Amino acid sequence: MDSTRRTVGIAVLLAALFAPATAAQTASAQPPRRLGPAVWYRWHPTVHMFRRGYGSRVTLGLRSMQDLKSLRVEYGFQHVQTIAALHAVEVAVDRAQVHALLTRGTHDLRIRYVSPVHRIRQTLSVPNDPYLSTVDDRTRLPYEWTFLRTHVDTALQYTQGDPNIDVGIIDTGISRIPDLVGKIDSLWDVKGTTVSQVFESNDQFGHGTAVGSLVAANVDDGFGMAGFGGATHIIGVDAFHNGGFEETSIAVALDKLVSLGVRIVNMSFGSQAPSDPILVDAIHRAAANGVLLIAAAGNSASDVAWPAADLQPSGGGRSYGLAVGATAVDGRRAFFSNWGNRLSLVAPGTYDASTGVLVALPSLSQIDGLRQFTWLSGQGAHYGYLAGTSFAAPEVAGVAALVWAARPDLTNYQVADILKQSAERQSPDWTPGMGCGTLDAGAALALATSRPASAWADAPSTGAVCSASGDAPVTWPTAKDQTITFPRIANRQLGHPDFKPKATASSGLPVSFEASGACNIKDSKVHLLRAGLCTVTATQSGDANDNLAAPVEQVFHIAKARTVRHSRSHV
């Protein structure tokens, strides 16, 4: 049997499975409930400002956009791009301006943070290995076994989805492929801080289209594959440039999607570096506006990557978003999938070590040249097997859209609760390896439709993190203030040996030192250069639990070396 006939044959099989389903009346979509003001980022959690490289552009978080005029004058900014909704600006800077921002700027109440514009995040599909690119004909399973394994066919008996619910996809763009006919509401490009609408396909790579097909491919149309979100629509934003995603571009894309009224945003990219402040602000603002955020956990078999790690508090508790890992066909965590304290749940992301999950692709894309297994079908359709947490996350996003279609009165964190509570798991509760368990769309819809709104707030607590109850909103993690204790340094004399300054932070984190004036730091020790005053500054950058400490200075005097005079005797 050739690949074209086999692909269409599976589509007919899936159509037959869906045909008997009796759709419940879809509740009309309602705008998300606003949850209050965003928690603006202020030098937290991991700025490491004295250790990171700063280039010719930085992002400044501002207390108020009204402060911009005075800041431009005081710091000499010439080229400024504003991101008003996030209380931020991107500015071109020279070395002197960077120094000013990282010294006196840290005490300037008008400035919430200073962050370089250089980090690149990568798409989270598995590397292009030939072992992940060949179909295993021995499986004798449908191409889209993931759809049936997660019981989306059962979920569609409760609701067919709602075309008024949009899932925003920040990725490499989306192509107007046959499986997404009538499902793309708009497409956008982000370049730097500029967002512009486009009207043609804008995905040359293929990753974003694959993600979009898992969310919204037309269901029960007798053609191709079926999306997990039923009738839901998508809005695509291409934020992919020069091989990755800049933090500022992601933040601007996310803010644009919020302004367009999306209910869910999928982010199938990440890295092991913590998110920059501009992105943290955008995440907080999106969540405060009622958006459910979903991100891929990563493919390095290590800790959950960012920005997924920003979405799930440690230990699986109530959250505004979901960090999604991947499983294989046997239900175990995929060998590549990240895991740890920030994991929410898992979903199918590969068949095994040699075959991924079914996705639809652009007619031509870079994926075809990367040794992935792809094939052409009828009417210009193009499919492939791709593996990664990139493709587990949109499955969860699609099911979240079904839950909201059935229960539009729910908040973003209540939808997240339902997906975690209904997940299939072997253990009684959350584990770092599997989170709250494996996505179960049928169970999620059964839970969502069985619990009336009046009962939600009064639901008894079981003490299990995967069964969060009540109506209390999520509290964003907050960092503690820390202080530095730096004893006075005694005066010295030229010729005295180098010495290590001693200071401690109340957080217990290591303290760094800088020296100026008549001394410098050499091999972690204070080195005396000449007679005069020496200033040693102790700093501590903070981390996820502790805020940046206020720097503490100690000044001491370096005296000239004493001259020893010898007396002369005269005969």
C-alpha positions in Angstrom: 0.0 0.0 0.0 1.5 3.4 -0.9 1.7 6.2 1.7 -1.0 8.3 0.1 -3.7 5.5 0.3 -2.6 4.6 3.8 -2.9 8.2 5.0 -6.3 8.7 3.5 -7.4 5.3 4.9 -6.6 6.4 8.4 -8.5 9.6 7.9 -11.6 7.6 6.9 -11.2 5.4 9.9 -11.0 8.4 12.2 -14.1 9.9 10.5 -16.0 6.7 11.1 -15.1 6.9 14.8 -16.3 10.5 15.1 -19.5 10.1 13.1 -21.6 8.4 15.9 -20.7 11.1 18.4 -23.6 13.2 19.5 -22.4 16.7 20.1 -23.6 18.6 23.2 -24.8 22.1 22.7 -21.7 24.3 22.7 -21.9 27.1 25.2 -21.4 30.5 23.7 -17.9 31.9 24.3 -17.5 34.6 26.9 -14.6 37.0 27.3 -12.1 35.9 29.9 -12.5 37.2 33.4 -9.9 39.8 34.3 -8.0 38.7 37.4 -6.5 42.1 38.4 -3.3 43.9 37.6 -0.2 42.1 36.4 2.7 41.7 38.9 5.4 43.8 37.3 8.9 42.5 37.4 11.5 44.3 39.5 15.0 42.9 39.5 13.8 39.3 40.1 14.4 36.4 39.8 17.7 36.0 38.0 19.2 39.1 36.5 22.9 38.5 37.3 23.5 41.9 36.0 27.2 42.1 36.9 28.0 38.8 35.1 26.0 38.8 31.9 27.2 40.3 28.6 25.5 43.5 27.4 25.5 44.4 23.8 24.4 47.5 21.9 20.7 47.1 22.9 19.0 46.7 26.3 15.5 46.5 27.5 14.4 48.7 30.4 11.4 48.0 32.5 9.9 51.3 33.7 7.9 52.2 36.7 5.8 54.4 34.4 6.0 55.3 30.8 5.7 58.9 32.0 9.3 58.5 33.3 10.7 57.9 29.8 11.2 61.6 29.0 13.4 62.3 32.1 15.3 59.0 31.6 16.1 59.9 28.0 17.6 63.2 29.2 19.4 61.9 32.2 21.0 58.8 30.5 21.3 60.2 27.0 19.2 57.7 25.1 18.9 58.5 21.4 17.2 55.5 19.8 14.2 54.3 21.8 11.4 51.8 20.9 8.5 51.7 23.3 6.5 48.7 24.4 4.0 50.7 26.3 1.6 47.8 27.4 4.5 46.1 29.2 5.9 49.3 30.7 9.2 48.8 28.8 11.4 50.3 26.2 14.2 48.9 24.0 17.1 51.4 23.7 20.5 51.5 21.9 23.3 52.0 24.3 27.1 52.5 24.4 29.4 51.1 27.1 29.2 54.2 29.3 25.4 54.1 29.3 25.4 50.4 30.2 27.8 51.2 33.1 25.5 54.0 34.3 22.4 51.7 34.1 24.1 48.9 36.0 25.5 51.2 38.8 23.3 54.2 39.6 20.4 52.7 37.6 19.9 49.9 40.1 19.0 52.6 42.7 16.8 54.6 40.3 13.2 53.9 41.3 12.0 54.8 37.8 13.9 51.7 36.4 12.4 48.2 37.3 15.1 46.3 35.5 17.9 46.4 32.8 18.2 43.4 30.5 20.3 42.6 27.5 18.7 41.8 24.1 20.6 38.8 23.0 19.1 35.5 24.3 17.9 33.1 21.7 15.4 30.3 22.4 15.1 27.3 20.2 12.2 25.3 18.9 11.7 22.2 21.0 11.4 19.5 18.4 13.8 16.6 18.9 17.1 16.9 17.0 17.0 15.6 13.4 18.2 12.1 14.0 17.6 9.3 11.4 16.4 7.0 14.2 13.5 9.4 14.7 12.6 9.6 11.0 11.4 6.1 9.9 7.9 4.7 10.2 7.7 1.4 12.2 5.3 -0.6 10.0 5.2 -3.3 12.8 3.0 -1.0 15.0 -0.1 -1.5 12.9 -1.6 1.6 14.7 -3.3 4.5 13.1 -1.1 7.3 12.0 -2.7 9.6 14.5 -2.7 7.1 17.4 -2.2 10.1 19.8 -5.7 11.4 19.1 -7.3 8.1 20.2 -4.9 7.3 23.0 -5.8 10.6 24.7 -9.5 10.0 24.2 -10.2 13.1 22.2 -12.9 11.1 20.3 -14.7 10.8 23.7 -14.2 14.4 24.5 -16.0 15.4 21.2 -19.1 13.7 22.5 -19.4 16.5 25.1 -18.6 19.4 22.7 -17.4 19.8 19.1 -15.4 22.9 20.2 -16.1 26.6 19.7 -14.9 28.5 16.6 -15.0 31.7 18.7 -12.2 30.4 20.9 -8.8 31.3 19.5 -5.5 29.6 20.4 -2.6 31.8 19.8 0.6 30.1 18.6 3.9 31.9 18.9 6.3 29.9 16.7 7.9 29.9 13.2 4.6 31.1 11.6 1.8 29.1 10.1 1.1 28.0 6.5 -2.3 27.9 5.0 -2.4 24.2 4.4 -5.4 22.0 3.4 -5.9 20.7 7.0 -6.3 24.2 8.3 -8.7 25.6 5.7 -11.1 28.1 7.5 -9.3 27.7 10.8 -6.7 30.5 10.7 -8.2 33.8 11.9 -5.0 35.9 11.3 -1.3 35.7 10.9 1.3 38.1 12.2 5.1 38.8 12.1 7.3 40.2 14.9 10.5 41.9 14.0 12.2 43.4 17.0 9.4 45.3 18.7 7.3 45.8 15.6 4.2 43.6 14.9 2.6 43.5 11.5 -0.2 41.5 10.0 0.5 39.2 7.0 -2.0 37.6 4.7 -0.1 34.8 3.1 1.6 31.7 4.6 4.5 32.8 6.8 6.1 29.5 7.9 9.2 28.5 5.9 10.5 26.2 8.6 7.4 24.1 9.2 7.5 23.8 13.0 4.7 26.3 13.6 2.4 24.7 11.1 3.0 21.3 12.7 2.0 22.8 16.1 -1.0 24.5 14.5 -2.2 21.3 12.9 -2.3 19.5 16.3 -4.4 22.2 17.8 -6.8 23.0 15.0 -6.8 20.6 11.9 -10.3 20.2 10.7 -12.2 17.4 12.4 -14.7 15.0 10.8 -14.2 16.3 7.3 -13.0 13.1 5.7 -9.6 14.6 5.0 -6.2 14.3 6.5 -5.7 14.5 10.3 -7.9 15.8 13.1 -6.9 18.6 15.5 -7.3 18.2 19.3 -9.3 21.4 19.6 -12.2 20.4 17.5 -13.8 23.6 16.0 -11.4 26.0 17.7 -9.5 28.5 15.5 -5.9 29.7 15.7 -3.9 32.9 15.4 -0.3 32.5 14.4 2.6 34.8 15.2 6.0 34.3 13.6 8.6 35.4 16.2 11.4 33.1 14.8 14.4 35.0 13.4 18.1 34.0 12.9 17.5 30.5 14.2 15.6 31.2 17.4 13.4 33.4 19.4 14.5 36.7 21.1 12.9 37.3 24.5 11.7 40.7 23.4 10.0 39.3 20.3 8.3 36.6 22.4 7.0 39.2 24.8 5.7 41.5 22.1 4.1 38.5 20.3 2.4 37.4 23.6 1.1 40.9 24.3 -0.3 41.1 20.7 -2.2 37.9 21.2 -3.6 39.2 24.4 -4.9 42.3 22.6 -6.5 40.1 20.0 -8.5 38.2 22.6 -7.0 34.7 22.5 -8.0 32.4 25.3 -4.9 30.1 25.1 -1.3 30.6 24.0 1.0 27.8 23.0 4.8 28.3 23.2 6.7 25.3 21.8 10.2 26.6 22.4 12.6 27.2 25.2 16.1 26.9 26.7 17.7 26.2 30.1 18.3 30.0 30.7 15.7 31.7 33.0 13.3 34.1 31.2 14.4 37.8 30.9 12.3 40.3 32.8 10.5 41.6 29.6 9.1 38.0 29.1 8.2 37.5 32.7 6.2 40.8 32.6 4.4 39.6 29.4 3.6 36.2 31.0 2.2 37.9 34.1 0.1 40.4 32.1 -1.3 37.6 29.9 -2.3 35.5 32.9 -3.8 38.6 34.6 -6.0 39.0 31.5 -7.3 35.5 31.8 -5.2 33.8 29.2 -4.1 30.2 29.8 -0.4 29.8 28.9 1.0 26.4 27.7 4.6 25.7 27.0 6.8 22.7 26.0 9.0 21.4 28.9 12.1 20.8 26.6 14.0 17.8 25.2 17.3 17.6 27.0 16.1 15.0 29.7 16.9 17.6 32.3 15.0 20.2 34.4 12.0 21.9 32.8 13.1 24.6 30.4 12.0 28.3 30.4 9.5 29.8 29.7 7.6 26.6 30.7 9.2 26.8 34.1 7.6 30.2 34.7 4.1 28.7 34.3 4.1 26.0 36.9 4.9 26.5 40.6 7.1 23.9 42.1 5.3 20.6 43.1 2.4 20.8 40.7 0.2 23.3 42.6 -2.5 25.6 41.1 -1.2 27.5 38.1 -2.1 30.0 35.4 -0.3 27.9 32.9 1.0 24.4 32.1 4.5 23.0 31.5 4.1 20.0 29.3 6.4 17.0 28.9 6.2 14.1 26.4 5.4 10.4 26.6 6.0 7.5 24.2 3.5 5.0 23.0 4.0 2.8 26.1 2.8 5.7 28.3 6.2 6.2 29.9 8.0 9.6 29.8 9.9 9.9 26.5 13.6 9.5 26.8 14.2 13.1 25.7 11.5 14.8 27.8 12.5 17.2 30.5 11.1 16.7 34.0 11.3 18.0 37.5 9.6 20.3 40.1 8.0 22.6 37.4 6.4 19.9 35.3 2.5 20.1 35.1 1.6 17.0 33.0 2.6 15.0 30.0 1.1 14.1 26.6 2.2 12.0 23.6 5.3 13.4 22.0 6.7 10.4 20.2 5.9 6.8 19.3 9.3 5.4 20.4 13.0 6.2 19.8 12.5 5.9 16.0 9.1 7.4 15.2 7.4 10.7 16.2 3.8 11.8 16.1 1.7 12.8 13.1 1.6 16.4 12.1 0.7 18.3 8.9 3.3 20.5 7.2 3.7 23.2 4.6 4.0 22.0 1.0 7.7 22.9 1.2 9.6 23.6 4.4 13.1 23.2 5.9 11.9 20.2 7.8 12.0 18.2 4.6 15.8 18.8 4.3 16.4 17.7 7.9 16.1 13.9 7.5 12.6 13.8 9.0 10.1 11.2 7.7 7.6 13.2 5.6 5.3 12.3 2.7 2.9 13.9 0.3 -0.8 13.0 0.2 -3.7 14.0 -2.0 -4.8 17.6 -2.8 -1.4 19.1 -1.9 -1.4 17.8 1.7 2.0 17.2 3.3 2.5 15.1 6.5 5.3 13.9 8.7 6.3 12.2 11.9 8.0 14.6 14.3 9.0 14.1 17.9 9.4 16.4 20.9 7.6 18.2 23.7 6.9 20.8 21.0 4.2 18.5 19.8 2.9 17.4 23.2 2.1 21.0 24.3 -0.4 21.8 21.4 -2.3 18.6 22.2 -2.9 20.0 25.7 -3.7 23.4 24.2 -6.4 21.9 21.9 -8.0 20.0 24.8 -8.0 23.2 26.9 -10.0 24.8 24.1 -12.5 22.0 24.3 -12.9 22.4 28.1 -13.4 26.2 27.6 -16.0 25.5 24.8 -18.0 23.4 27.2 -17.4 25.7 30.2 -16.8 29.2 29.1 -17.4 30.5 32.7 -14.2 29.0 34.0 -11.0 31.0 34.7 -7.6 30.1 33.2 -6.4 28.5 36.4 -9.6 26.4 36.7 -9.1 25.0 33.2 -5.5 24.2 34.2 -6.9 22.5 37.4 -9.2 20.3 35.3 -6.5 19.2 32.9 -4.3 18.2 35.8 -7.0 16.6 37.9 -8.3 14.5 35.0 -4.9 13.3 33.8 -4.3 9.6 33.8 -1.6 8.7 36.4 -0.2 5.6 38.2 0.8 7.4 41.4 -1.8 8.9 43.7 -0.6 12.4 43.0 2.0 14.6 41.3 5.5 13.3 40.6 8.5 15.1 39.2 8.8 12.5 36.4 5.2 12.6 35.1 3.7 15.7 36.7 0.0 15.1 37.3 -0.1 12.4 34.7 -0.9 11.9 31.0 -3.4 14.1 29.2 -6.9 12.5 29.1 -9.3 14.6 27.0 -12.4 12.5 27.7 -11.9 12.6 31.4 -11.2 16.3 31.3 -14.5 17.0 29.6 -16.4 14.7 31.9 -15.0 16.5 34.9 -15.6 20.0 33.4 -19.2 19.3 32.6 -20.0 17.4 35.8 -19.1 20.1 38.3 -21.5 23.1 38.3 -20.0 26.5 38.8 -21.7 26.9 42.2 -20.0 23.7 43.5 -16.5 24.7 42.3 -15.8 27.2 45.1 -17.1 24.8 47.7 -15.3 21.6 46.5 -13.7 19.9 49.4 -9.9 19.9 49.5 -8.2 16.5 49.3 -4.8 17.8 50.1 -3.4 16.5 46.8 -1.8 19.1 44.5 -3.3 17.5 41.4 -6.8 18.0 42.9 -6.8 21.7 43.6 -10.2 23.0 44.8 -11.9 26.2 45.6 -12.0 29.5 43.7 -8.8 31.2 45.1 -6.6 32.6 42.3 -3.0 31.7 41.9 -0.4 33.6 43.8 2.7 34.3 41.8 5.9 33.3 43.5 7.4 36.3 45.3 11.0 36.7 46.2 12.3 37.7 49.7 14.4 40.8 50.2 18.0 40.2 51.2 20.7 42.3 52.8 24.5 42.3 52.8 26.6 42.5 55.9 30.0 43.9 55.1 32.3 44.8 58.0 34.5 47.9 57.9 37.9 47.3 56.3 40.9 48.6 58.3 43.3 51.1 56.7 46.3 49.6 54.9 49.8 50.6 53.9 51.5 50.1 50.6 53.4 46.9 50.7 50.8 45.0 52.7 49.8 41.7 51.2 46.6 41.2 49.1 43.5 40.2 51.2 40.1 38.7 50.6 37.2 40.9 51.6 34.6 39.2 53.7 30.8 39.8 53.4 27.7 37.7 53.8 24.2 37.9 52.4 21.2 37.2 54.5 20.1 34.8 51.8 23.2 32.7 52.1 24.0 33.3 48.4 27.6 34.1 47.5 28.6 37.8 47.5 30.7 39.4 44.6 33.1 42.2 45.0 34.3 45.1 42.8 37.1 47.6 43.7 37.9 51.1 42.5 40.2 54.0 43.4 43.7 53.1 44.7 43.1 49.4 44.5 41.6 46.6 42.3 40.4 43.0 42.6 43.1 40.5 41.6 42.4 36.7 41.9 39.4 37.4 44.2 41.6 39.5 46.5 42.0 43.3 47.0 45.3 44.4 45.6 46.8 47.8 46.7 48.0 50.0 43.8 49.0 53.3 45.4 48.4 55.6 48.3 44.9 57.0 48.5 41.3 55.9 49.0 40.1 52.4 48.0 36.4 51.6 47.6 35.3 48.0 47.7 31.6 47.2 46.7 29.8 44.0 47.8 26.9 42.9 45.5 24.4 39.9 45.4 22.3 39.5 42.3 19.5 37.3 43.8 17.8 34.2 42.4 14.4 32.7 42.1 13.9 33.0 45.9 15.7 36.2 46.8 15.6 39.8 45.3 18.7 41.7 44.3 20.5 43.0 47.4 21.4 46.7 47.8 25.1 47.0 47.2 27.2 47.9 50.2 30.5 49.9 50.0 33.5 50.1 52.4 36.1 52.7 52.0 39.6 52.5 53.5 42.8 54.6 53.3 46.1 53.3 51.8 49.1 55.1 53.3 52.5 55.4 51.7 55.1 52.9 52.9 57.2 54.1 55.8 60.7 55.3 55.1 63.3 53.8 57.5 66.0 56.3 58.3 69.4 55.2 59.5 71.6 57.5 61.8 75.2 58.2 60.8 78.1 58.4 63.2 80.9 60.7 62.5 84.5 59.9 63.5 
